[in-house]
């Protein structure tokens, strides 16, 4: 699904367009497959190819090779080759992701949690039933004043810290100075 969302929502945007997306859903860190993930200081983090993802991809490839028509078998073989290549190039994961998922548009995504985490539901007085990350975003924007993207991420994480295990993520489609103002 993340490949399709990237192709439809991100790759179609022209240079100069801006997309700021917020996903408050489980396993959402790579929901748009944006290649540059940032820490709470606005610095890019090194990415690694997930062995869990690799296992899932190889299983799907094997099933495609065993069943389906000739197109499914060719597609499965290609996917298996890509997965094995990615594992072999694990040290170059960031470069590979940047080459295949970089964008022309200014795409920025906040996700409710890391890919292996769940995004909690909550009920907050004055807000009602909502996702924990959605609450953290609304609260940060309402009370934070003029925030940069980095400050927004830090404020959202601080809101959830100690109450929820999920860790909000921020990613972009190309290397970006995240210390620029968040404009809402």
C-alpha positions, 0 to 999 in steps of 0.5 A: 500500500505504501508504494501505491500511496507514494506513487499517487500522492507524492510522485505526481506532485510538481516541483514547488508543490508542498504536501504535509501529511499526518498519519495517525495509524499503526505501523505508519513510519513509512506510509508514504515511503519518503526516504529521509527520516529525521531525529528530534534535532532535525538531523537525518537518520541513517536507514537500514533495510528491515529484515522483517520487511525482507522476510515478508517480501521474500515470502510474497515472492515465493508465493507468486513464483509457486502460484499464478500466471506467468506474469505473477511468476515473473513479478515474484522473481523480480521482487525476490531479486530486488529483496536479495539485492537490498539485503546484500546492499544493506550498508547502502540502504539510504542511498538506494531509498533516496534514489528510488523514493526522492521527490521533486515536490516538498513532501513532509510526513509526520507518522504516529509511530515507527513501522513496528509500533502501534498508534494508540487511541485516546480520549482527552478532555476537551478533545474527545476520542482521537488518536494520540498522535493527532491529539499531540499535533493539535495540542502542539499547534494550538499551544506552541506558537510559531514552531519549526518542523523540528520543534513541532516534532519535539513538542509532539513527542514530549506530549506522548512521552511517558504515557504512550510507547509510540514514537512520532516520526518525521520524514521528507522526500528530499534532504530538507532543513527542518528548522524552517517554520511550520506553516499551518 
